[in-house]
Amino acid sequence: MKPYRVAPIAGSDITPESVYLQRRGFLRGLGLLAPLLASGCSSGGDAGAPADSGPSGAVLPATRNSRWDSKEELTSWRDATSYNNYYEFGTGKGDPARHAGRFQPQPWTVEVAGHAEVIGRFSLEDLLKPHTLEERIYRHRCVEAWSMVIPWIGIPLGECLKRFKPTSRAKYVAFTTVNRPQEMPGLAYDVLDWPYREALRIDEAMHPLAMLAVGLYGRALPNQNGAPLRLVVPWKYGFKGAKSIVRIEFWENQPSTSWNIAGPSEYGFYSNVNPAVDHPRWTQSSERRIAGSGGSLFAKRIATLPFNGYADEVASLYAGMNLRANY
């Protein structure tokens, strides 16, 4: 593959040190910032190495949200942090864990733009400070027909977005991820049109199931899982979950998204989990659940559920839509 030229990170993307230190003092009082900064949200143990002894890294205090609890067996920490899709670090499932050690997720800022009354650049602390972190156990379905059950830690996406007061013209929300070729070796290849972009319809983004995650298994997000801030939309295929978000923008018209640009016949804008609509190169009617420990990567296939099992909560969002045409 030929190298893909990318622009270096702009100086404006870096929070001034004085501002960062002031905000840090505020969140120390809330007990949120210290855990996030203790490890820099890096991978536990040796950078890029599989975690053999269970969850590691900075502990994040969070309240379990029983509404989104699950009795299903959790995927092991090791599998969840060493079997990943994150093409900025490489296309192999083990590449993110191997190559993410150089990535620096702190300090972090997110630009908010578009059709909203409150726009500008906000630190990660600014996004988190009005909220109490909560833990939700979600099924997580990848388009390649494998799935995990992961206890995510974060805040409701919709509650965060409301703070920016989107206007009546805001019909969609777009997410852009970080673009640092010096720290992310996969950006040297034009697998996708970088930086990575994803989007949701505004009512999808406001649904209480959607969340901004900063941790998993009680710990700060490892780099390979999207540190320090990622999107989790459990009724959609995993590639909708933009990682390491640096920009949130409110759009009037449907934005372009990375995988839909790369393969429009294979990756639709909606990307709802639908066992009745196969990917052109594999079935979506069943999946391989990666759960537990010891040999979990060879688990028996199970039937895929519509909307990944969350139909009771989200099917009404798509009432009257042709879900084959709007895949």
Protein Blocks (a to p, Z undefined) as FASTA:
>chain_A
ZZdddddddfklpccfklmmmmmmmmmmnommmmmmmnoopaehjehiacfkbpedjddd
ddddfklgcfbdcddfklmmmcccdfknojbfklmmmmmmmpccbdcddddehjdfbgcd
ddfklmmmmpccdddddddddfkopacddddddddfklmmmmnopafklmbdcddddddf
klmmklmpcfbacdddddddfklmmpmkbccdfbeehiacdfknopabdcddfkbcfklm
cghiabdcddfbdcddfklmmmmmlmcfklpacfklccfkbcfkbccddeheehilmccc
ddddehhhpmmmmmmmmgoiafklmZZ
